[in-house]
Amino acid sequence: MWIASAAAHAQINTEQVLRIGQNALYFEDYVLSIQYFNQVIKAKPYLAEPYFFRSVAKIDLEDFQGAEEDASACIERNPFIVDAYQVRAVARQNQKKFALAIEDYDKGMELNPDNRSYIFNKGICQMELKQYAAADSSLNIARRLDPKNDRVFLAKAQIDLARKDTAQALAHIDSSLAISKNSEMAYGMRADIHIRHKATYPQAVADLDSLIKFQPRNAGNFINRAYLKYEIDDYMGAMADYDYAIGLEPNNMTAIYDRAQLSAEVGEDKKAIADFSKVLSLDPSNFLALYNRAQLYMRTHQYRRAVGDYDRILRKYPRFESGYMARAEAKRLAGDLKGSERDNEIAIGIFKQKGIKVSTYDPVKNEVRMAEKKIRQEQKDAQAKMDQPETEDDIIKKFNSILTVKNADSFKPEYANSSRGHIQNSNFDIDPEPMFYLSYYSYVNKLNGKTNYMKEVTEANDSHMLPMLLLLTNDNVKIDSTEINKRFASIEYYNGMLSTSRPRSIDYLARALDYMMVKNPEAALADVERAIKSSPKFVLAYFLRADAHYMQYQFEQKGGAGADAATPAGKNESQAAAMLHRREAGSQLDEVIADLKQVLSLSPKNVYALYNMGNAYMLEGKYTEAISCYTQAIDSKPDFGEAFYNRGLVYMRLGNRPSGMSDLSKAGELGILPSYTVLKRMQ
């Protein structure tokens, strides 16, 4: 038995439990993986590896203090696990313990001189400590070791900016872009430098053009570019950017207010009034929007509305003599002559009290001064915060927001974590919709509210022989610790029942489902084999066996189930890239296809078996077979959005643009939202 009760932890197969924990870590089930590592630590607290892997899981959960403690425990037990120093250094770096992080990077370099990320991360820590000469030296070494690391030049540019050497910073950014033309951070840094000098606004616009290609849904990029276009008299371009930014974020007050000002300047008064009204609906205390709208109401002969706005202005600034004069004029034009006369009398009284003939009091300037003072204070507070020890969240945000233009790249510590279930690349990967599998857990369909119907699943639920409602899903559901414990308890229940009662195929299937949900496909396969032996026409058993073989395939491709998984370094190939580009697949895929064919022989109209088979063929690079499977699935289920989406991607892969665009459009219509991203990029 692979897992024991709390009273017999020493009897568990620690090697197997550790491996299953690594599998869960690969699938980003961090809570589940930690529970497995906890079991191994409780049974054999002298082992170093479970502490190491638990520290990796805690890093991904952003529990940096816990990760540091576990990495230290690992090092105490085995000081030669080199990756533990890297994990602890990353954890310390995220806690602003830069000096301690440097010690770990130095130790890591002693044990593994070939790891190029150590010296780079050390340079970043030195830069944080304002040890610019030392940081520059470390980054020079990093450049020699890894001449294609564009981030080295960006880090050096940061040092140049700290030294007020803008020219050298630009040179280093250019060197970074010569290595990688897809560096969002480089374009953002260079745009920020150009924004500081009006003479180079056109260059800033060009850099924002490049940045927007990589961040097409970042409204801030369009707002910044609109400001620059306005400054170089490209009013139409500025208006288009404001329109697009507001389309992305309909309640972005900065974009709405700026568009209102531009609309007023070019004579689009109706549009300007609508935008100022929107700003006021979001922030009723925005004096500047109120004042501007009042003036526009006067310009468009909406005098009673102008009076209403001046009423609010004068309640805030009761000594604003020019405001009374403006309201007097609005009342006169609206036909309220007595009211107009009273406002003029109030204005004259204020003039006499102040002893002036011409008004010098301008609440607009007052509001602007207050806003500028607030900005200066925020900048001062931000600088003070930078000089203080940062919180666990601050370090993540710091290099993401070092410039005016936000960008996704940053000088986060480099950590080759091959146990994670996703890898971020500067070049986008197109993610196919995943396989469907049997589970007790699923998310509610986000758009169309449909459930995934399979006759055999309904029959199993109607039999009431399973402990929970069986579902068919392709969601990557992360179950919490409470549900994890339920699955462990369910396994223990079936262990006892199957050892004392006459086994039924449905009971083996139920325990196999539990094993699958705690990432133990080997145990699941053993139970499914028993179920099939007992009931050779058991459709759900063949479907679940295909699921288990596919999970094994994923482990094999990632190295998650083998001996190599003990090191968090290795091949970083995402599942997306695999599904579109890999031509070779292991024997597990052949097993998946064989089981799905068996499902179809017993249940010929099973569209999910056809779809999954299409995904398996896609993995093998057999694109025409994949298209055939998706087409058959769509013929039986015309609203099968996932099949349209994946078939569209395969068509694109084969160069059939019209069919691909058609399928992606249909998939978007059916609620597969990534379709629109792919369509936009392809166009």
C-alpha positions in Angstrom: 0.0 0.0 0.0 1.5 3.3 -1.1 0.1 5.4 1.8 -0.4 4.5 5.4 -2.4 5.8 8.3 -1.2 8.5 10.7 -0.2 5.8 13.2 2.2 4.0 10.8 4.0 6.8 8.9 7.3 4.9 9.1 5.8 2.1 6.9 5.1 4.3 3.9 7.0 3.9 0.7 8.8 7.2 1.1 10.5 7.0 -2.3 7.2 6.5 -4.1 5.4 9.2 -2.0 8.3 11.6 -2.7 8.0 10.9 -6.5 4.2 11.4 -6.4 4.8 14.7 -4.6 7.1 15.8 -7.4 4.5 14.9 -9.9 2.0 17.1 -8.1 4.6 19.8 -8.0 4.9 19.6 -11.8 1.2 20.0 -12.2 1.3 23.1 -10.0 -0.7 21.4 -7.3 1.4 23.0 -4.6 -0.8 22.3 -1.7 -1.1 18.7 -2.6 2.7 18.4 -3.2 3.4 19.9 0.2 1.2 17.3 1.9 3.1 14.5 0.2 6.4 16.0 1.3 5.0 16.4 4.8 4.4 12.7 5.0 7.9 11.9 3.9 9.4 14.4 6.4 7.3 12.9 9.2 8.4 9.4 8.4 12.0 10.1 7.7 12.9 13.6 9.0 16.6 13.0 8.3 16.1 13.0 4.5 17.1 16.2 2.7 15.2 15.9 -0.5 11.6 16.4 0.8 12.7 19.7 2.5 14.2 20.8 -0.8 11.1 20.0 -2.9 8.8 21.5 -0.2 10.9 24.7 -0.4 10.3 24.8 -4.2 6.6 24.5 -3.6 6.6 27.3 -1.1 8.6 29.5 -3.5 5.7 29.1 -6.0 3.2 29.9 -3.3 5.3 33.0 -2.5 5.9 31.8 1.1 9.5 33.1 1.0 10.2 32.8 4.7 9.0 29.1 4.7 11.0 28.4 1.6 14.1 29.8 3.2 13.6 27.7 6.3 13.0 24.5 4.3 16.0 25.1 2.1 18.1 25.6 5.2 16.8 22.4 6.7 17.8 20.6 3.4 21.3 22.1 3.5 21.8 21.1 7.1 21.0 17.5 6.1 23.0 17.5 2.9 25.2 20.5 2.1 25.9 19.2 -1.4 22.4 19.7 -2.9 23.5 22.7 -4.9 20.0 23.7 -6.0 19.0 24.2 -2.3 21.4 27.2 -2.1 19.7 28.7 -5.2 16.2 28.2 -3.7 17.3 29.8 -0.4 19.0 32.6 -2.2 15.9 33.3 -4.3 13.8 33.2 -1.1 16.2 35.6 0.6 16.3 37.9 -2.3 12.5 38.1 -2.3 12.7 39.1 1.3 15.3 41.9 0.6 18.0 39.9 2.5 20.4 40.7 -0.3 23.7 40.2 1.7 22.6 36.7 2.8 21.4 35.9 -0.8 24.8 36.8 -2.1 26.4 34.3 0.4 24.2 31.6 -1.0 25.0 32.5 -4.6 28.7 32.4 -3.8 28.3 29.0 -2.2 26.3 27.8 -5.2 29.1 28.9 -7.6 31.6 27.0 -5.5 29.6 23.8 -6.0 28.3 24.4 -9.5 30.5 27.0 -11.4 28.5 26.3 -14.6 25.2 27.7 -13.3 25.1 31.1 -15.1 22.1 32.4 -13.2 24.1 32.6 -9.9 26.4 35.4 -10.9 23.6 37.3 -12.6 21.4 37.1 -9.5 24.3 38.1 -7.4 24.8 41.2 -9.5 21.2 42.1 -9.0 21.5 41.8 -5.3 24.6 44.0 -5.3 22.8 46.6 -7.4 20.0 46.5 -4.8 22.6 47.2 -2.1 23.8 50.1 -4.3 27.2 48.4 -4.6 27.4 49.5 -8.3 31.0 48.8 -8.9 30.7 45.2 -7.6 27.4 44.7 -9.4 29.0 45.9 -12.7 31.9 43.4 -12.1 29.4 40.5 -11.5 27.4 41.4 -14.5 30.5 41.5 -16.7 31.3 38.0 -15.6 27.7 37.0 -16.3 28.0 38.5 -19.8 31.2 36.4 -20.5 29.5 33.2 -19.2 26.2 33.8 -21.1 26.8 36.3 -23.9 23.2 35.8 -25.2 21.5 36.8 -21.9 19.9 40.1 -22.9 18.9 40.8 -19.3 22.5 41.4 -18.3 22.6 44.5 -20.5 19.3 45.7 -19.1 20.7 45.3 -15.6 23.8 47.3 -16.6 21.5 49.9 -18.0 19.8 50.2 -14.6 23.2 50.8 -13.0 24.0 53.5 -15.7 20.7 55.2 -14.9 21.6 55.2 -11.2 24.9 56.8 -12.1 23.0 59.4 -14.3 24.7 58.1 -17.4 21.8 58.1 -19.9 23.9 57.7 -23.0 25.6 54.6 -21.7 22.2 53.2 -20.5 20.8 53.7 -24.0 23.8 51.9 -25.5 23.3 48.9 -23.1 19.6 48.8 -24.0 20.5 48.7 -27.7 22.9 45.8 -27.0 20.1 44.0 -25.2 17.7 44.4 -28.2 20.4 43.3 -30.6 20.3 39.9 -28.7 16.5 39.8 -28.2 14.2 42.0 -30.3 11.2 40.7 -28.2 12.3 42.2 -24.9 9.3 44.1 -23.5 11.4 45.5 -20.7 14.0 46.9 -23.0 11.5 48.8 -25.1 9.9 50.1 -21.9 13.2 51.2 -20.4 14.2 53.0 -23.6 10.8 54.6 -24.0 11.0 56.0 -20.4 14.4 57.5 -21.1 13.1 59.2 -24.3 9.9 60.4 -22.5 12.2 62.5 -20.2 13.4 64.6 -23.1 10.9 66.3 -25.3 13.2 66.3 -28.3 13.2 62.5 -28.4 9.4 62.0 -28.1 9.2 60.4 -31.6 11.7 57.8 -30.5 9.6 57.1 -27.4 6.5 56.6 -29.6 8.5 54.1 -31.7 9.4 52.2 -28.6 5.9 52.2 -27.4 4.8 50.9 -30.8 7.1 47.9 -30.3 5.9 47.4 -26.7 2.3 47.4 -27.7 2.9 44.5 -30.1 3.8 42.4 -27.1 1.3 43.9 -24.7 -1.8 44.7 -26.8 -4.1 44.7 -23.8 -2.2 47.0 -21.6 -4.2 50.2 -21.5 -1.3 52.1 -19.9 0.8 51.7 -23.0 -1.9 53.4 -25.2 -2.4 56.2 -22.7 1.3 56.9 -22.6 1.5 56.8 -26.4 -1.5 59.1 -26.7 0.2 61.7 -24.4 3.3 61.6 -26.6 1.3 61.9 -29.8 -0.5 64.9 -28.5 2.8 66.5 -27.6 4.0 66.1 -31.2 0.7 67.4 -32.6 -0.7 64.1 -33.8 -4.2 64.7 -32.4 -5.9 62.0 -34.4 -3.4 59.4 -33.3 -3.7 60.5 -29.7 -7.5 60.3 -29.9 -7.3 56.8 -31.4 -5.1 55.6 -28.6 -7.4 57.0 -25.9 -10.3 55.4 -27.6 -8.5 52.0 -27.7 -7.4 52.3 -24.0 -10.9 53.0 -22.9 -12.1 50.1 -25.0 -9.7 47.9 -22.9 -10.6 49.5 -19.6 -13.9 51.3 -19.8 -13.5 52.9 -16.3 -9.9 54.1 -16.7 -10.3 57.7 -15.4 -6.9 58.8 -16.7 -7.8 57.9 -20.3 -11.3 59.2 -20.0 -10.2 62.6 -18.6 -7.4 63.0 -21.1 -9.7 62.2 -24.0 -12.2 64.7 -22.7 -9.6 67.4 -22.6 -8.5 66.5 -26.1 -12.1 66.4 -27.4 -12.7 69.8 -26.0 -9.6 71.2 -27.6 -10.5 69.9 -31.1 -14.2 71.1 -30.8 -15.9 67.7 -30.1 -17.9 69.3 -27.2 -20.5 66.6 -26.9 -17.9 63.8 -26.6 -16.0 65.9 -24.1 -19.1 66.5 -21.9 -19.9 62.8 -22.0 -16.4 61.9 -20.9 -16.3 64.5 -18.1 -19.6 63.2 -16.9 -18.2 59.7 -16.8 -15.3 60.9 -14.8 -17.7 62.5 -12.3 -19.7 59.3 -12.1 -16.6 57.5 -11.0 -15.2 60.3 -8.8 -17.9 62.9 -7.9 -15.3 65.0 -6.1 -13.2 65.6 -9.2 -13.2 69.4 -9.3 -11.3 69.8 -12.5 -13.7 67.6 -14.5 -16.7 69.5 -12.9 -15.1 72.9 -13.8 -14.3 71.9 -17.4 -17.8 70.5 -17.9 -19.4 73.7 -16.6 -17.4 75.7 -19.2 -18.5 73.2 -22.0 -22.1 73.5 -20.9 -21.8 77.3 -21.4 -20.1 76.8 -24.8 -22.9 74.5 -25.9 -25.7 76.8 -24.6 -26.8 74.3 -21.8 -27.0 77.1 -19.3 -29.2 75.4 -16.6 -26.8 72.5 -16.5 -23.9 74.9 -16.3 -25.6 76.6 -13.3 -25.9 73.2 -11.6 -22.1 72.6 -12.0 -21.3 76.1 -10.7 -23.5 75.5 -7.7 -21.3 72.5 -6.8 -18.1 74.4 -7.5 -19.1 77.4 -5.3 -20.1 75.0 -2.4 -16.5 73.9 -2.4 -15.0 77.3 -3.0 -17.4 79.9 -1.5 -14.9 82.8 -1.9 -14.4 82.2 -5.7 -15.5 85.6 -7.0 -15.0 84.6 -10.6 -17.2 81.6 -10.1 -20.1 83.8 -9.0 -19.6 86.0 -12.0 -19.6 82.9 -14.3 -22.8 81.6 -12.6 -24.3 85.0 -12.9 -23.8 84.9 -16.7 -25.2 81.4 -16.9 -28.3 82.4 -14.9 -28.8 85.5 -17.1 -28.6 83.4 -20.3 -31.0 80.9 -18.7 -33.5 83.7 -18.0 -32.9 83.9 -14.3 -32.2 87.7 -14.1 -32.8 88.1 -10.4 -30.4 85.2 -9.6 -27.9 86.7 -12.0 -28.1 90.0 -10.2 -27.6 88.3 -6.8 -24.5 86.5 -7.9 -23.0 89.7 -9.3 -23.6 91.4 -6.0 -21.9 88.6 -4.1 -18.9 88.8 -6.5 -18.7 92.6 -6.0 -18.8 92.1 -2.2 -15.9 89.6 -2.3 -13.9 92.0 -4.5 -14.5 94.8 -2.0 -13.6 92.6 1.0 -10.3 91.6 -0.7 -9.6 95.1 -1.8 -9.0 94.1 -5.4 -10.4 95.1 -8.8 -9.3 92.1 -10.8 -9.7 88.6 -9.6 -6.4 86.8 -8.8 -8.0 83.8 -7.1 -8.0 80.7 -9.3 -9.2 77.4 -7.6 -8.2 75.5 -10.8 -4.6 76.4 -10.0 -5.2 75.5 -6.4 -6.4 72.0 -7.5 -3.4 71.6 -9.8 -1.0 72.6 -7.0 -2.7 70.2 -4.6 -2.5 67.4 -7.2 1.2 68.1 -7.8 1.9 68.2 -4.1 0.2 64.8 -3.7 2.3 63.4 -6.6 5.5 64.8 -5.0 4.6 63.3 -1.6 3.8 59.9 -3.3 7.2 60.0 -5.0 8.9 60.9 -1.7 7.1 58.1 0.1 8.0 55.7 -2.7 11.7 56.6 -2.4 11.6 56.3 1.3 10.0 52.9 0.9 12.8 51.9 -1.5 15.3 52.7 1.2 13.5 50.6 3.8 13.4 46.7 3.9 10.8 45.6 1.5 7.9 43.3 2.2 7.5 39.9 0.5 5.3 41.5 -2.2 7.5 44.5 -2.8 10.3 42.6 -4.5 8.0 41.1 -7.1 6.6 44.5 -8.0 9.9 46.5 -8.0 11.4 45.6 -11.3 8.0 45.2 -12.9 7.3 48.9 -12.3 10.7 50.5 -12.5 9.7 52.7 -15.4 6.7 54.7 -16.6 5.7 51.9 -19.0 4.7 48.7 -17.1 6.1 45.5 -18.5 5.9 41.8 -17.8 9.7 41.2 -17.7 11.8 42.2 -14.7 15.0 41.4 -12.9 13.4 38.7 -10.8 15.9 36.2 -9.6 16.6 33.6 -12.3 15.6 30.2 -11.1 15.4 27.2 -13.5 12.4 25.5 -11.9 11.5 22.6 -14.2 9.0 21.3 -11.7 6.5 24.1 -12.5 3.7 23.3 -14.9 4.1 26.4 -17.0 7.1 28.3 -18.5 6.9 31.9 -19.6 8.7 32.8 -22.8 9.3 36.1 -24.4 7.9 34.6 -27.6 4.2 33.6 -27.1 3.2 30.0 -27.2 -0.2 29.1 -28.6 -2.0 26.9 -26.0 -4.4 24.3 -27.4 -7.4 23.4 -25.3 -6.5 20.4 -23.1 -7.8 16.9 -22.9 -11.1 16.0 -21.2 -10.9 13.7 -18.2 -13.1 12.2 -15.5 -13.2 13.9 -12.2 -15.3 14.9 -9.2 -14.2 18.6 -9.6 -14.8 21.2 -12.3 -15.3 24.9 -12.7 -18.7 26.3 -13.9 -18.5 27.0 -17.6 -17.5 30.6 -17.8 -19.7 31.7 -20.7 -22.3 29.3 -22.0 -23.2 27.4 -18.8 -23.1 24.1 -20.7 -22.1 20.8 -19.1 -20.1 18.2 -20.9 -22.5 15.3 -21.5 -21.4 11.7 -21.8 -24.0 9.0 -21.6 -21.9 6.6 -19.6 -21.1 9.3 -17.0 -24.8 10.0 -16.5 -25.5 6.3 -16.1 -22.8 6.0 -13.5 -24.2 8.9 -11.6 -27.8 7.5 -11.8 -26.5 4.2 -10.3 -25.4 6.1 -7.1 -22.5 3.7 -6.8 -19.8 6.4 -6.7 -19.1 8.5 -3.6 -19.5 11.9 -5.5 -21.0 13.2 -8.7 -18.8 12.2 -11.6 -18.0 15.0 -14.1 -16.2 15.3 -17.4 -14.0 18.3 -17.6 -10.9 19.8 -19.2 -10.3 22.4 -16.4 -7.0 22.3 -14.5 -8.7 22.2 -11.1 -6.5 22.6 -8.0 -8.3 21.0 -5.1 -7.7 22.4 -1.6 -6.3 20.5 1.4 -9.9 19.6 2.6 -10.7 17.9 -0.6 -7.3 16.3 -0.8 -7.8 14.7 2.6 -11.2 13.5 1.4 -9.6 11.7 -1.5 -7.0 10.1 0.9 -9.8 9.0 3.2 -11.7 7.6 0.2 -8.7 5.5 -0.8 -8.4 4.1 2.7 -12.2 3.3 2.6 -11.9 1.4 -0.7 -8.8 -0.4 0.5 -10.7 -1.8 3.4 -13.9 -2.5 1.4 -12.1 -4.2 -1.5 -10.1 -6.4 0.9 -13.2 -7.7 2.8 -16.0 -7.6 0.2 -16.5 -9.1 -3.2 -14.9 -6.5 -5.6 -17.0 -4.7 -8.2 -15.7 -3.0 -11.3 -17.3 0.3 -10.3 -15.4 0.2 -6.9 -12.1 -0.3 -8.7 -13.0 2.6 -11.0 -13.9 4.8 -7.9 -10.5 4.1 -6.3 -8.7 4.7 -9.6 -10.4 8.1 -9.8 -9.1 9.0 -6.3 -5.6 7.9 -7.3 -5.8 10.1 -10.4 -6.8 13.1 -8.4 -3.8 12.7 -6.1 -1.5 12.3 -9.2 -0.8 8.5 -8.8 -1.5 7.2 -12.3 0.4 3.9 -11.7 -2.0 2.9 -8.9 -4.9 4.1 -11.0 -3.9 1.9 -13.9 -3.7 -1.2 -11.7 -7.3 -0.6 -10.5 -8.6 0.2 -14.0 -7.1 -3.1 -15.3 -9.0 -4.9 -12.6 -12.2 -3.1 -13.5 -11.8 -4.0 -17.2 -11.0 -7.6 -16.3 -14.2 -7.8 -14.4 -16.2 -5.9 -17.0 -14.6 -6.0 -20.5 -17.2 -3.5 -21.9 -16.8 -0.9 -19.2 -16.5 2.3 -21.3 -15.6 4.6 -18.4 -12.7 2.2 -17.5 -11.2 2.5 -20.9 -11.7 6.3 -20.9 -10.0 6.6 -17.5 -7.2 4.3 -18.6 -6.5 6.7 -21.5 -6.4 9.5 -18.9 -3.9 7.6 -16.8 -1.7 6.8 -19.8 -1.8 10.5 -20.8 -0.8 11.6 -17.3 2.2 9.2 -17.5 3.1 10.6 -20.8 3.1 14.1 -19.4 5.4 13.0 -16.6 7.8 11.3 -19.0 8.0 14.3 -21.3 8.7 16.6 -18.3 10.9 14.2 -16.4 8.5 14.4 -13.5 8.3 10.7 -12.9 11.9 9.7 -13.4 15.1 10.0 -11.5 16.1 13.2 -13.3 13.2 14.9 -11.6 15.2 15.3 -8.4 17.0 18.3 -9.9 15.1 21.5 -10.6 17.1 22.1 -13.8 16.4 20.5 -17.1 14.5 20.8 -20.3 12.1 23.8 -20.3 9.6 22.9 -23.0 6.0 24.0 -22.4 3.1 21.7 -23.1 1.9 24.3 -25.7 5.1 23.9 -27.7 4.9 20.2 -27.4 1.4 20.0 -28.8 2.2 22.0 -31.8 5.8 21.2 -32.6 6.9 17.8 -31.2 7.0 15.1 -33.8 8.0 12.2 -31.6 5.9 10.8 -28.7 6.4 8.0 -26.3 4.6 4.7 -26.2 2.1 6.2 -23.7 0.4 8.1 -26.5 -0.1 4.9 -28.5 -1.7 3.5 -25.4 -3.9 6.6 -25.1 -5.1 6.2 -28.7 -5.7 2.5 -28.4 -7.9 3.0 -25.3 -9.8 5.8 -27.0 -10.4 3.6 -30.0 -11.8 0.9 -27.6 -14.1 3.6 -26.2 -15.3 4.4 -29.7 -15.9 0.8 -30.5 -18.2 0.5 -27.5 -19.6 4.0 -27.7 -19.3 5.2 -31.4 -20.8 8.7 -30.7 -18.5 9.6 -27.9 -17.3 13.0 -29.1 -14.9 13.5 -26.2 -13.0 10.3 -27.1 -12.7 11.7 -30.7 -11.5 15.1 -29.4 -8.9 13.5 -27.0 -7.7 11.3 -29.8 -7.3 14.4 -31.9 -5.1 15.9 -29.2 -3.0 12.7 -29.0 -2.5 12.7 -32.8 -1.5 16.4 -32.6 1.1 15.5 -30.0 2.5 12.9 -32.4 2.6 15.4 -35.2 0.0 13.5 -37.2 -2.0 16.6 -38.1 -4.2 15.2 -40.8 -5.4 12.4 -38.4 -5.9 15.1 -35.7 -8.1 17.2 -38.1 -10.1 14.1 -39.0 -10.9 13.4 -35.3 -11.8 17.0 -34.6 -14.0 17.1 -37.7 -15.9 14.0 -36.6 -16.4 15.4 -33.2 -17.7 18.7 -34.6 -20.1 16.9 -37.0 -21.7 15.2 -33.9 -21.5 18.2 -31.7 -21.7 21.5 -33.7 -21.1 23.7 -30.6 -17.9 22.0 -29.6 -15.8 25.1 -29.2 -12.7 23.4 -28.0 -12.6 21.2 -31.1 -13.0 24.2 -33.4 -10.2 26.0 -31.6 -7.7 23.1 -31.7 -8.6 22.3 -35.4 -8.0 25.9 -36.2 -4.5 25.8 -34.6 -3.7 22.7 -36.6 -4.8 24.3 -39.8 -2.6 27.2 -39.0 0.3 24.9 -38.3 -0.3 23.4 -41.8 -0.4 26.8 -43.4 -4.2 26.7 -44.2 -5.0 30.2 -43.1 -8.6 30.5 -44.3 -9.7 27.3 -42.6 -7.7 28.2 -39.5 -9.2 31.7 -39.2 -12.7 30.4 -39.8 -12.3 27.8 -37.1 -10.8 30.2 -34.6 -13.6 32.7 -35.3 -16.2 30.0 -34.6 -14.4 28.9 -31.5 -14.5 32.5 -30.2 -18.2 32.7 -30.9 -18.6 29.5 -28.8 -16.8 31.0 -25.8 -13.2 30.0 -26.3 -11.8 33.4 -25.6 -8.1 32.8 -26.4 -9.3 32.5 -30.0 -9.5 36.3 -30.2 -6.0 36.7 -29.0 -4.7 34.3 -31.7 -6.9 36.0 -34.4 -5.5 39.4 -33.5 -1.9 38.2 -33.6 -2.4 36.4 -36.8 -3.8 39.6 -38.4 
